Amino acid sequence: MKNISATRNLLLLGAVALGLALGGRVAFLDPFAMPILMVITTVSMSGFAWREFRRPLLLARPLAVGIILNQLLLGGAMLACAWALVDDPLLRAGFVLVAAAPPGIAIMPFTRLCAGDMTLSTVGLVGGFAATLVLAPLLAAALLGDALITPWHLAPALIKLLVAPFLAARMIIRAGLAHRVSRWHGTVVNWGFAAIVLAAVGVNREIFLERHDILLRAGGAAAASVFGPALLLGALFSRPDVDRGRRASLVLLGTIKMSAFSTAIGLELIGKTASVPGVLVTVSNIALLILAPHWLGKRD
């Protein structure tokens, strides 16, 4: 697990560096961002512990926890930081997409790495995915307007990235292929995310290398929206009545977004600038996850 996590972090950072070096020469990857993310989500969903959902009466609380922490608290923090520090409408649109994104797939492996509560993380993650189907169109309608993207434009993307992978994952499980697919999970997720980040950084090379004012403001908003909730939740759940494993899951649910979701949608539906916040949040998430095992996984 540690090797998989380290490999992913190195690949994503390497993708950022390579994108800066190659620039527009990686633009050919743009059309593949959405299909790649569909494959990543399908493979990840086929590995969920769906047996937990056979006990619906016990799921209401963790479902609500996932929605409140990831969609409302973390999403709200991202919107607040973006509106406070960023004035470019396309960059703000990118932050709206990040705020509307489902919880990050990385929550699951890092829950294991931090000896967290797997049931809470799994159910909370699925709750966040389900909430995205409702919240994403509402945020698009309220904050973006028809000039950039409408809920009707966003709906097909949500079906592609959430509904279709869920159905495909269920078919994989029913066919008894989930165990075979799980062998490729780390490879698919790591390289898939790296390809999406590479494309987004490459087409935005000018912003990353020359527009330091924009990068500083957007980077500050991304870092604050990730580390702010992490520190807040870490302090809030350090009480003696919250055990270490549960605290790890709660903090991870409240700090990790599937930022590649916003990067892919930004590239396809709005434009290259709207994909920048997703990349910056990804970098902030990497920094947080490098620290997570030492911070959340330590013994009380």
JORAZI-V49126 format. One line per field, one symbol per residue. ss: DSSP state (H for helix, E for strand, - for the rest). psi: psi as a letter, one per 20 degrees, with the letter a starting at -180 (. if undefined). burial: # if it has 24 or more other ideal C-beta (glycine too) atoms within 12 Angstrom, else .. A space follows every 50 residues. Layout:
ss = ???
psi = ???
burial = ???
This chain:
ss = -HHHHHHHHHHHHHHHHHHHHHHHHHHHHHHHHHHHHHHHHHHHH----H HHHH-HHH-HHHHHHHHHHHHHHHHHHHHHHHHHH---HHHHHHHHHHHH --E--HHHHHHHH----HHHHHHHHHHHHHHHHHHHHHHHHHHH------ HHHHHHHHHHHHHHHHHHHHHHHH---HHHHH--HHHHHHHHHHHHHHHH HHH-HHHHHH-HHHHHHHHHHHHHHHHHHHHHHHHH-------HHHHHHH HHH---E-HHHHHHHHHHHH-HHHHHHHHHHHHHHHHHHHHHHHH-----
psi = ghgggggggggghhhgghhhhhciijhiigiigghghggghggghijqmi hhjimhhiigghghggggggggggghhggggghhipiphhgghhhghghi qrqqhihghhgghjlaohggggghghghghhhhghghggghhhgrihgqr hhhhghhhgghggghgghghggghikjhgghhhjgggggghghghggggg ggikhgghhhmhgghgghhgggghighghghghgghjjqhiorgghgggg gghjioqmhhghgghghhhgrhhiighhghhgghhggghhhghhghiqq.
burial = ...##..##.######.###.....#..##..##.##############. ........#..##.###############.##..##.#.########### #################################.###.##..##...##. #.###.##.####.##.##..##....#..##.###.############# #####.##.....##.##############..##..#......####### ####################################.######.###...
